């Protein structure tokens, strides 16, 4: 999934807990769903970042390469500026893009 197109906030904002609770009928279930989704997003972003940074790995290291790898720095800065996984997951929940399965209610 492409997380770059998500319009989540990049800074801390106050959330309306009633809107979050309405999505599942229980605030704790909503928070648990957001938490699980944020962990999935975080793992995906970490894997993506690791793959991009591995492109720059070399077997021989010069001092110049260690201190002057601008591409790696730019990639890292890009990921630092992205919205946090919890903000993305919360936005997905509020926009009804998050599928929540409750095994207890399926019985």
C-alpha distances in whole Angstrom, upper triangle without the diagonal:
4,6,9,10,10,14,15,18,19,22,23,24,26,25,26,27,28,25,23,25,26,22,24,27,27,26,26,24,21,21,21,18,16,18,16,12,13,14,11,9,12,12,9,10,13,12,11,14,16,15,16,19,20,21,24,25,29,32,34,34,36,37,36,32,32,33,31,28,27,23,22,24,22,18,19,20,17,15,18,18,14,15,15,13,16,16,12,13,16,15,12,15,18,16,16,12,13,14,17,20,23,25,28,28,28,31
4,6,6,8,12,13,16,16,20,22,23,25,24,26,27,28,25,23,26,27,23,25,29,29,27,27,25,23,23,23,20,18,19,18,14,14,16,13,10,13,13,10,10,13,13,11,13,16,15,15,18,20,20,22,25,28,31,34,33,35,35,34,31,30,31,29,26,24,21,20,21,19,16,17,18,14,13,16,15,12,12,14,12,15,15,11,13,16,14,13,16,18,16,17,13,15,17,20,23,26,28,31,31,31,34
4,5,5,9,10,12,13,16,18,19,22,21,23,24,26,23,21,24,24,22,23,27,27,25,25,23,20,20,20,18,15,16,16,12,12,14,12,8,10,12,10,8,12,13,11,13,16,16,16,18,20,21,23,25,29,32,34,33,35,35,33,30,29,30,29,25,24,21,20,20,18,15,16,16,12,11,13,12,9,9,10,9,12,11,8,10,13,11,11,14,16,14,16,13,14,16,19,22,25,28,30,30,30,34
4,6,8,10,12,12,16,18,19,22,22,24,25,27,24,23,26,27,24,26,29,29,27,28,26,23,23,23,21,18,19,19,16,15,17,15,12,13,15,12,10,14,15,12,13,17,17,15,18,21,21,22,25,28,32,33,32,34,33,32,29,28,28,27,24,21,19,18,18,16,13,14,14,10,10,12,11,7,9,11,11,14,13,10,13,15,13,13,17,18,16,18,15,17,20,22,26,29,31,34,34,34,37
4,6,9,12,13,16,19,19,22,21,23,24,26,23,22,25,25,22,25,28,28,27,28,26,23,23,24,21,18,20,20,17,16,18,17,13,16,18,15,14,17,18,15,17,20,20,19,21,24,24,26,28,32,35,37,36,37,37,35,33,32,32,30,27,25,22,22,22,19,17,18,17,14,13,15,13,10,10,13,13,15,13,10,13,15,12,12,15,16,14,16,13,15,19,22,25,28,31,33,33,33,37
4,6,9,11,14,16,16,18,17,19,21,22,19,18,21,22,19,22,25,25,23,24,23,19,19,20,18,15,17,18,14,13,16,15,12,14,17,15,13,17,18,16,17,21,21,20,23,25,26,28,30,34,37,39,37,39,38,37,34,33,33,32,29,27,24,23,23,20,18,19,18,15,14,15,13,10,8,11,11,12,10,7,10,11,8,8,12,12,11,13,11,13,16,19,22,25,28,31,30,31,34
4,7,9,12,14,13,16,15,17,19,21,18,17,21,21,19,22,25,25,23,24,23,20,20,21,19,16,18,19,16,15,18,18,15,16,19,18,16,20,21,19,20,24,24,23,25,28,28,30,32,36,39,41,39,40,40,38,35,35,34,33,30,27,25,25,24,21,20,20,18,15,15,16,13,10,8,11,12,13,9,8,11,11,8,10,13,12,11,14,13,15,18,21,24,27,30,32,32,32,36
4,6,9,10,10,13,12,15,17,19,16,15,19,19,18,20,23,23,20,21,21,17,17,19,17,13,15,17,14,12,16,16,13,14,18,17,15,18,21,19,19,23,24,23,25,28,29,30,32,36,39,40,39,40,39,38,35,34,33,32,30,28,26,25,24,21,20,19,18,15,14,14,12,9,6,8,9,9,6,5,9,8,6,9,11,11,11,14,13,14,18,19,23,25,29,31,30,31,35
4,6,7,8,11,11,14,16,19,17,16,20,21,20,22,24,24,21,22,22,19,17,20,19,15,17,19,16,14,18,18,15,16,19,19,17,19,22,21,20,24,26,24,26,29,30,30,33,36,39,40,38,39,38,37,35,33,32,32,30,27,26,25,23,21,20,19,17,15,14,13,11,9,6,8,10,10,6,8,11,10,9,12,14,13,14,17,16,17,21,22,26,28,31,33,32,34,37
4,7,9,13,14,17,19,22,20,19,22,24,23,25,27,26,23,24,24,21,19,21,20,16,17,19,17,14,17,18,15,15,18,18,15,18,21,19,18,22,24,22,23,26,27,28,30,33,36,37,35,36,35,34,32,30,29,28,26,24,23,22,20,18,17,16,14,12,12,10,7,7,4,7,10,10,8,9,13,12,11,14,17,16,17,20,19,19,23,24,28,30,33,35,35,36,39
4,6,10,12,16,18,21,19,18,22,24,23,25,27,26,22,23,24,21,19,21,21,17,18,20,19,16,19,20,17,17,21,21,18,20,23,22,21,24,26,25,26,29,30,30,32,36,39,39,37,38,36,35,33,31,30,30,28,26,25,24,22,20,20,18,16,15,14,12,10,10,8,8,12,11,9,11,14,13,13,16,18,17,19,21,21,21,25,26,29,31,34,35,35,37,40
4,7,9,13,15,18,17,16,19,21,21,23,24,23,19,20,22,19,16,19,19,16,16,19,18,15,18,20,18,17,21,22,20,21,25,24,23,26,29,28,28,31,33,33,35,38,41,42,39,40,39,38,36,34,33,33,31,29,29,27,25,24,23,21,19,19,17,15,13,13,10,10,12,10,9,12,14,12,13,16,17,16,18,21,21,21,24,24,28,29,32,33,33,35,38
4,6,10,12,15,14,14,17,19,19,21,22,21,18,19,21,17,16,19,19,16,17,20,19,17,20,22,20,20,23,24,22,24,27,27,26,29,31,30,31,34,36,36,38,41,44,45,43,44,42,41,40,38,36,36,35,32,32,30,28,27,26,24,22,21,20,18,16,15,12,12,14,12,9,13,14,11,12,15,16,14,16,19,20,20,23,24,27,28,32,32,32,34,37
4,7,9,12,12,12,15,17,17,19,20,19,15,17,19,16,15,18,19,16,17,20,20,18,21,23,21,22,25,26,25,27,30,29,29,32,34,34,34,37,39,39,41,45,47,48,46,47,46,45,43,41,40,40,38,36,35,34,32,30,29,28,26,25,23,21,20,19,15,15,16,13,11,15,15,12,13,16,15,14,17,19,20,20,23,23,26,27,31,31,31,33,36
4,6,9,8,8,11,13,14,16,16,15,12,15,16,13,12,16,16,13,15,18,17,16,20,21,20,21,24,25,24,26,29,29,29,32,34,33,34,37,39,40,41,45,48,49,47,48,47,46,44,42,41,41,39,37,36,34,33,31,30,28,27,26,24,22,21,19,15,15,15,12,10,13,13,9,10,14,12,10,14,16,17,17,20,20,23,24,27,28,27,30,32
4,5,6,7,9,10,12,14,14,14,11,14,15,12,13,16,16,14,17,20,19,19,22,23,22,24,27,27,27,29,32,32,32,35,37,37,38,40,42,43,45,48,51,53,51,52,51,50,48,46,45,45,43,41,40,38,36,35,34,32,30,29,27,26,24,23,19,18,18,15,13,16,15,11,12,15,13,10,14,15,18,18,20,19,23,23,27,27,26,28,31
4,5,5,6,9,10,12,11,10,7,10,12,10,10,13,14,13,15,18,18,18,21,22,22,23,26,27,27,29,31,32,32,35,37,37,38,41,42,44,45,49,51,53,51,52,51,51,49,46,46,46,44,42,41,39,37,36,34,33,32,30,28,27,26,24,20,19,18,15,14,16,15,11,13,15,12,11,14,15,18,17,19,17,20,20,24,23,23,26,28
4,5,5,6,9,11,9,10,8,12,13,11,12,15,15,15,17,20,20,20,23,24,24,26,29,29,29,32,34,34,35,37,39,39,41,43,45,46,48,51,54,56,54,56,55,54,52,50,49,49,47,45,43,42,40,39,37,36,35,33,31,30,29,26,23,22,21,18,17,18,17,13,14,16,13,11,14,15,18,17,19,17,20,20,23,23,22,25,27
4,5,5,7,10,10,11,9,13,13,10,12,15,14,13,16,19,18,18,22,23,22,24,27,27,27,30,32,32,33,35,37,37,39,41,43,44,46,49,52,54,52,54,53,52,50,48,47,47,45,43,41,40,38,37,35,34,33,31,29,28,27,24,21,20,19,16,15,16,14,11,11,13,10,7,11,11,14,14,16,16,19,19,23,23,21,24,27
4,6,6,8,9,9,7,10,10,6,8,11,11,10,13,15,14,15,18,19,19,21,23,24,24,27,29,29,30,33,34,35,36,38,40,42,43,47,49,51,50,51,50,50,47,45,45,45,43,41,39,37,36,35,33,32,31,29,27,26,25,22,19,18,16,13,13,14,11,8,10,11,8,7,10,11,13,12,14,13,16,16,20,20,19,22,25
4,5,6,5,5,4,8,8,6,8,11,11,11,14,16,16,17,20,21,21,23,26,26,27,29,31,32,33,35,37,37,39,41,43,44,46,49,52,54,52,54,53,53,50,48,48,48,46,44,42,41,40,38,36,35,34,32,30,29,29,26,22,21,19,16,16,17,14,11,13,14,10,10,13,13,15,14,15,13,15,15,19,18,17,20,22
4,6,5,7,8,11,10,9,12,14,13,14,17,18,18,19,22,23,23,25,27,28,28,31,33,33,34,37,38,39,40,43,44,46,47,51,53,56,54,56,56,55,52,50,50,50,48,46,44,42,41,40,38,37,36,34,31,31,30,27,24,23,21,18,18,18,16,13,14,14,10,9,12,11,14,13,14,13,15,15,19,18,17,19,22
4,6,8,9,11,9,7,10,12,10,11,14,15,15,17,19,19,20,22,24,24,26,28,30,30,31,34,35,36,38,40,41,43,44,48,51,53,52,54,53,53,50,48,48,48,45,44,41,40,39,38,35,34,34,32,29,29,28,25,22,21,19,16,16,16,13,11,12,11,7,7,10,8,11,10,10,9,12,13,16,17,15,17,20
4,5,7,9,6,6,10,10,9,11,14,14,15,17,19,19,20,23,24,25,26,29,30,31,32,34,36,37,39,40,42,44,45,49,51,53,52,55,54,54,51,49,49,49,47,45,43,41,41,39,37,36,35,33,31,31,30,27,24,22,20,17,18,18,14,13,15,13,10,11,13,11,13,11,11,8,10,10,13,13,12,14,17
4,7,9,8,8,11,13,12,14,17,17,18,20,22,23,24,26,28,28,30,32,33,34,36,38,39,40,42,44,46,47,48,52,54,57,55,58,57,57,54,52,52,52,50,48,46,44,44,42,40,39,38,36,34,34,33,30,26,25,23,20,20,21,17,15,17,17,13,13,16,14,17,15,14,12,13,12,15,14,12,16,18
4,5,5,6,9,10,11,13,14,16,17,18,20,22,23,24,26,27,29,30,32,33,34,36,38,39,41,42,44,46,47,51,53,55,54,56,55,55,52,50,50,51,48,47,45,43,42,41,39,37,37,35,33,32,32,29,26,24,21,18,19,20,17,15,17,17,13,14,17,15,18,15,15,12,13,12,15,14,13,17,19
4,6,5,6,9,10,11,12,14,15,16,18,20,21,22,24,26,27,28,30,31,32,34,36,37,38,40,42,44,45,48,50,53,51,53,52,52,50,47,47,48,45,44,42,40,39,38,36,34,34,33,30,29,29,26,23,21,19,15,16,18,15,12,15,16,12,13,16,15,17,15,16,13,15,14,17,17,16,20,22
4,5,5,6,9,10,10,12,14,15,17,18,20,21,23,24,25,27,29,30,31,33,35,36,37,39,41,43,43,47,49,51,49,52,51,51,48,46,46,47,44,43,42,39,39,38,36,34,34,32,29,29,29,26,23,20,18,15,17,18,15,13,17,17,13,15,18,17,18,16,16,13,14,13,16,15,16,19,20
4,5,5,6,9,10,11,12,14,15,17,18,20,21,23,24,26,27,29,30,32,33,35,36,38,40,42,42,46,48,50,49,51,51,51,48,46,46,47,44,43,41,39,38,38,35,33,33,32,29,29,29,26,23,20,18,15,17,17,14,13,16,15,12,14,16,15,16,13,12,9,10,9,12,12,13,15,17
4,5,5,6,9,10,11,12,14,15,16,18,20,21,22,24,26,27,28,30,32,33,34,36,38,40,41,44,46,49,48,50,49,49,46,44,44,45,42,41,39,36,36,35,32,31,31,29,26,26,26,23,20,18,15,12,13,14,11,9,12,11,8,10,13,12,13,10,11,9,11,11,15,15,15,17,20
4,5,5,6,9,10,10,12,14,15,16,18,20,21,22,24,25,26,28,30,31,32,34,36,38,39,42,44,46,45,47,46,46,44,41,42,42,40,38,37,34,34,33,31,29,29,27,24,24,24,21,18,15,13,10,12,13,10,9,12,12,10,12,15,14,15,12,14,11,14,14,17,17,18,20,23
4,5,5,6,9,10,11,13,14,15,17,19,20,21,23,24,26,27,29,30,31,33,35,37,37,41,43,45,44,46,46,46,43,41,42,42,39,39,37,34,34,33,31,29,29,28,25,25,25,22,19,17,14,11,14,14,11,11,14,14,11,14,17,15,16,12,13,10,12,11,14,15,16,18,20
4,5,5,6,8,10,11,12,14,16,17,18,20,21,23,24,26,27,29,30,32,34,36,36,40,42,45,44,46,46,46,43,41,41,41,39,38,35,33,33,32,29,28,28,27,23,24,24,21,18,16,13,10,13,12,8,9,12,11,8,12,14,12,12,8,9,7,9,10,13,15,15,17,19
4,6,5,6,9,10,10,12,14,15,16,18,20,21,22,24,26,27,28,30,32,34,35,38,40,43,41,44,43,43,40,38,38,39,36,35,33,30,30,29,26,25,25,23,20,20,21,18,14,12,9,7,9,9,5,6,9,9,7,10,12,12,12,9,11,10,13,14,17,18,19,20,23
4,5,5,6,9,10,10,12,14,15,16,18,20,21,22,24,26,27,28,31,32,33,36,38,41,39,42,41,41,38,36,37,37,35,34,32,29,29,28,26,24,24,23,20,20,21,18,15,12,9,7,10,11,8,9,12,12,11,14,16,16,15,12,13,12,14,15,17,19,20,22,24
4,5,5,6,9,10,11,13,14,15,17,19,20,21,23,25,26,27,30,31,32,35,37,40,39,41,41,41,38,36,37,38,35,34,32,29,29,29,26,24,25,24,20,21,22,19,17,14,10,9,13,12,9,11,14,12,12,15,17,16,14,11,11,10,12,13,15,17,19,20,22
4,5,5,6,9,10,11,12,14,15,17,18,20,21,23,24,26,28,30,31,34,36,39,38,40,40,40,37,35,36,36,33,32,30,27,28,27,24,22,23,21,18,19,20,16,14,12,8,8,10,9,6,9,11,9,9,13,14,13,11,8,10,10,12,14,17,19,20,21,23
4,5,5,6,9,10,10,12,14,15,16,18,20,21,22,24,26,28,29,32,34,37,36,38,37,37,34,32,33,33,30,29,27,25,25,24,21,19,20,19,15,16,17,14,11,8,5,5,8,7,5,8,11,10,11,14,15,15,13,11,13,13,16,18,20,22,23,24,27
4,5,5,6,9,10,10,12,14,15,16,18,20,21,22,25,27,27,30,32,35,34,36,36,36,33,31,32,32,30,29,27,24,24,24,21,19,21,20,16,17,18,15,14,11,7,8,12,11,9,12,14,14,14,17,19,18,16,13,15,15,16,18,20,22,24,24,27
4,5,5,6,9,10,11,12,14,15,17,19,20,21,23,26,26,30,32,34,34,36,36,36,33,31,32,33,29,29,26,24,25,24,21,20,21,19,16,17,19,16,14,12,8,10,13,11,9,13,14,13,14,17,18,17,14,12,13,14,15,18,19,22,23,23,26
4,5,5,6,9,10,10,12,14,15,17,18,20,22,24,25,28,31,33,32,35,35,34,31,29,30,30,27,26,24,21,22,21,18,17,18,16,13,14,15,12,11,9,6,8,10,8,8,11,12,11,13,16,16,16,14,12,14,15,18,20,22,25,26,26,29
4,5,5,6,9,10,10,12,14,15,16,18,20,22,23,26,29,31,30,32,32,32,29,27,27,28,25,24,22,19,20,19,16,15,16,15,11,12,14,11,11,8,6,9,11,10,10,13,15,14,16,19,19,20,17,15,17,18,20,23,24,27,28,29,31
4,6,5,6,9,10,11,12,14,15,16,19,21,21,25,27,29,28,31,31,31,28,26,28,28,25,25,22,19,20,20,17,16,18,17,13,15,17,14,14,12,9,12,15,13,13,16,18,17,18,21,22,22,19,17,18,19,20,23,24,27,28,28,31
4,5,5,6,9,10,11,12,14,15,17,20,20,24,26,29,28,31,31,31,28,26,28,27,24,24,21,18,20,19,16,15,17,15,12,15,16,13,14,12,10,13,15,13,13,17,17,16,18,21,21,20,17,16,18,19,21,23,25,28,29,29,31
4,5,5,6,8,10,11,12,14,16,18,19,23,25,27,27,29,29,28,25,24,25,24,21,20,18,15,16,16,12,11,13,12,8,11,13,10,11,10,9,12,14,12,13,16,17,16,19,21,21,21,18,18,20,21,23,26,28,31,32,32,35
4,5,5,6,9,10,10,12,15,16,17,20,23,25,24,26,26,26,23,21,23,23,20,20,17,14,15,16,12,11,14,13,9,11,14,12,14,12,11,14,16,15,16,19,20,19,22,24,24,25,22,20,22,23,25,28,29,32,33,33,36
4,5,5,6,9,10,11,13,15,15,19,21,24,24,26,27,27,23,22,24,24,20,20,18,15,17,17,13,13,16,15,12,14,17,15,16,15,14,17,19,17,18,21,22,21,23,26,25,26,22,21,23,24,25,28,29,32,34,33,36
4,5,5,6,9,10,11,14,15,19,21,24,23,26,26,26,22,21,23,22,19,18,15,13,15,15,11,11,14,12,10,13,15,13,15,15,14,17,18,16,18,21,21,20,23,25,25,25,22,21,23,25,27,30,31,34,35,35,37
4,5,5,6,9,10,12,13,17,20,22,21,23,23,23,19,18,19,19,15,15,12,10,12,12,8,8,11,10,8,11,13,12,14,14,14,18,19,17,19,22,22,22,25,27,26,27,24,23,26,27,29,32,33,36,38,37,40
4,5,5,6,9,10,11,14,17,19,19,21,22,22,18,17,19,19,15,16,14,11,13,14,10,10,14,13,11,14,16,16,18,17,16,20,22,20,21,25,25,24,27,30,29,30,27,26,27,29,30,33,34,37,39,38,41
4,6,5,7,10,10,14,16,19,19,22,23,22,19,18,20,20,16,17,14,11,14,15,11,12,15,14,13,16,18,17,20,19,18,22,23,21,23,26,26,25,28,31,30,30,27,26,28,30,31,34,35,38,39,39,41
4,6,6,8,10,13,17,19,18,20,21,20,17,17,18,17,13,13,10,8,11,11,8,10,13,12,11,14,16,16,19,19,19,23,23,21,23,26,26,25,29,31,30,31,27,27,29,31,33,36,37,40,41,41,44
4,5,6,7,11,14,16,15,17,18,17,14,13,15,14,11,12,9,6,9,11,8,8,12,12,11,14,16,17,20,20,20,23,24,23,25,28,28,28,31,33,32,33,30,30,32,33,35,38,39,42,43,43,46
4,5,5,9,11,14,14,17,18,18,14,14,16,16,13,14,12,9,13,14,12,12,16,16,15,18,20,20,23,22,22,26,27,26,27,30,30,30,33,35,34,35,32,31,33,34,36,39,39,43,44,43,46
4,6,9,12,14,14,17,18,17,14,14,17,15,12,13,10,9,13,14,11,13,16,16,16,19,21,21,24,24,24,28,29,27,29,32,32,31,34,36,35,36,33,32,34,36,38,41,42,45,46,45,48
4,6,10,11,11,13,15,14,10,11,13,12,8,10,8,7,11,12,11,12,15,16,16,18,21,21,25,25,25,29,30,28,30,33,33,33,36,38,37,38,35,35,37,39,40,43,44,47,49,48,51
4,7,9,9,12,14,14,10,10,13,13,10,13,12,10,13,15,14,14,18,19,18,20,23,24,27,26,27,30,31,30,32,35,35,35,37,40,39,40,37,36,38,39,41,43,44,47,49,48,51
4,5,7,10,12,13,9,10,14,14,11,15,14,13,16,18,17,18,21,22,22,24,26,27,30,30,30,34,35,34,35,39,39,38,41,43,43,44,40,40,41,43,44,47,48,51,52,52,54
4,7,10,13,14,11,12,16,16,15,18,17,16,19,21,20,21,24,25,25,27,30,30,33,33,33,36,38,37,38,41,42,41,44,46,46,46,43,42,44,45,46,49,49,52,54,53,55
4,7,10,11,9,10,14,14,14,17,18,16,19,22,21,22,25,26,26,28,30,32,35,34,35,38,39,38,40,43,44,43,46,48,48,49,45,45,46,48,49,52,52,55,57,56,59
4,7,8,6,7,10,11,11,15,16,15,17,20,20,20,22,24,24,25,28,30,33,32,33,37,38,37,39,42,42,42,45,47,47,48,45,44,46,47,49,51,52,55,57,56,59
4,5,5,6,9,10,11,14,16,15,17,20,20,21,23,25,26,26,29,31,34,34,35,38,39,39,41,43,44,44,47,49,48,50,47,46,48,50,51,54,55,58,59,59,61
4,5,5,6,8,10,14,16,15,16,19,20,20,21,24,25,25,28,30,33,33,34,37,38,38,40,43,43,44,46,48,48,50,47,46,49,50,52,54,55,58,59,60,62
4,5,5,6,8,11,14,14,14,17,18,19,20,23,24,24,26,29,32,32,34,37,37,37,40,42,42,43,46,47,47,49,46,46,48,49,52,54,55,58,60,60,62
4,6,5,6,9,11,11,12,15,16,16,18,20,21,22,24,26,30,30,31,35,35,34,37,39,39,40,43,44,44,46,43,42,45,46,48,51,52,55,56,56,59
4,6,6,10,12,10,11,14,15,15,17,19,20,20,23,25,28,28,29,32,33,33,35,38,38,39,41,43,43,44,42,41,43,45,47,49,50,53,55,55,57
4,6,9,11,10,10,13,15,14,16,18,20,19,22,24,27,28,29,32,33,33,35,37,38,39,41,43,43,45,42,42,44,45,48,50,51,54,56,56,58
4,6,9,9,9,11,14,14,15,17,19,19,21,23,27,28,29,33,33,32,35,37,37,38,41,42,42,44,41,41,44,45,48,50,52,55,56,56,59
4,6,6,7,9,10,11,13,15,16,17,19,21,24,25,27,30,30,30,32,35,34,35,38,39,39,41,38,38,40,42,44,47,49,51,53,53,55
4,5,5,6,9,10,10,12,14,15,16,19,22,23,25,29,28,28,31,33,32,33,36,37,37,39,36,37,39,41,44,46,48,51,52,52,55
4,5,5,6,9,10,11,13,14,16,17,21,22,24,27,27,26,29,31,30,31,34,35,34,36,33,34,36,38,41,44,46,48,49,49,52
4,5,5,6,9,10,11,12,14,16,19,20,21,25,25,24,27,29,29,29,33,34,33,35,32,32,35,37,39,41,43,46,47,47,50
4,6,5,6,9,10,10,12,15,18,19,21,24,24,24,26,29,28,29,32,33,33,35,32,32,35,37,39,42,44,46,48,48,51
4,5,5,6,9,10,11,13,16,18,20,23,22,22,25,27,26,27,30,31,31,33,30,31,34,36,38,41,43,46,47,47,50
4,5,5,6,9,10,11,15,16,17,21,21,20,22,25,24,25,28,29,29,30,28,28,31,33,35,38,40,43,43,44,47
4,5,5,6,9,10,14,14,16,19,19,19,21,24,23,24,27,28,28,30,28,27,30,32,34,37,39,41,42,43,46
4,5,5,6,9,12,13,16,19,18,18,21,23,23,24,27,28,28,30,27,28,31,32,35,38,40,42,43,44,47
4,5,5,7,10,12,14,17,17,16,19,21,20,21,24,25,25,27,25,25,28,30,33,36,38,41,41,42,45
4,5,5,9,9,11,14,14,13,16,19,18,19,22,23,23,25,22,23,26,27,30,32,35,37,38,38,41
4,6,8,9,11,14,14,14,17,18,18,20,23,24,24,26,24,24,27,28,31,33,36,38,39,40,42
4,7,9,12,14,13,13,16,18,17,19,22,22,22,25,23,23,27,28,31,34,36,39,39,40,43
4,6,9,12,10,10,13,15,14,15,18,19,19,21,19,20,23,25,28,30,33,35,36,36,40
4,7,8,6,7,10,11,10,12,15,16,16,18,17,17,21,22,25,28,30,33,33,34,37
4,6,5,6,9,10,11,13,14,16,17,19,17,16,20,20,24,26,28,30,31,32,35
4,5,5,6,9,10,10,12,14,15,16,14,13,16,17,20,22,25,27,27,28,31
4,5,5,6,8,10,11,12,14,15,14,13,16,16,19,21,23,25,26,27,30
4,5,5,6,9,10,11,12,14,13,13,16,17,21,22,26,27,27,29,32
4,5,5,6,9,10,11,12,11,11,14,15,19,21,24,26,26,27,31
4,5,5,6,9,10,11,9,8,11,12,15,18,21,23,23,24,27
4,5,5,6,9,10,10,9,12,13,16,18,21,23,23,24,27
4,5,5,6,9,8,9,13,14,18,20,24,25,25,26,29
4,6,5,6,5,5,9,11,15,18,21,23,22,23,27
4,5,5,6,5,8,9,13,15,19,20,19,20,24
4,5,8,8,11,12,16,18,22,23,21,23,26
4,5,8,11,13,16,19,22,24,23,24,27
4,5,8,10,13,16,19,21,19,20,24
4,7,10,13,16,19,22,20,20,24
4,6,10,13,16,18,17,18,21
4,7,10,13,15,14,14,18
4,7,10,12,11,12,15
4,6,9,9,9,12
4,6,6,7,9
4,6,5,7
4,5,6
4,6
4
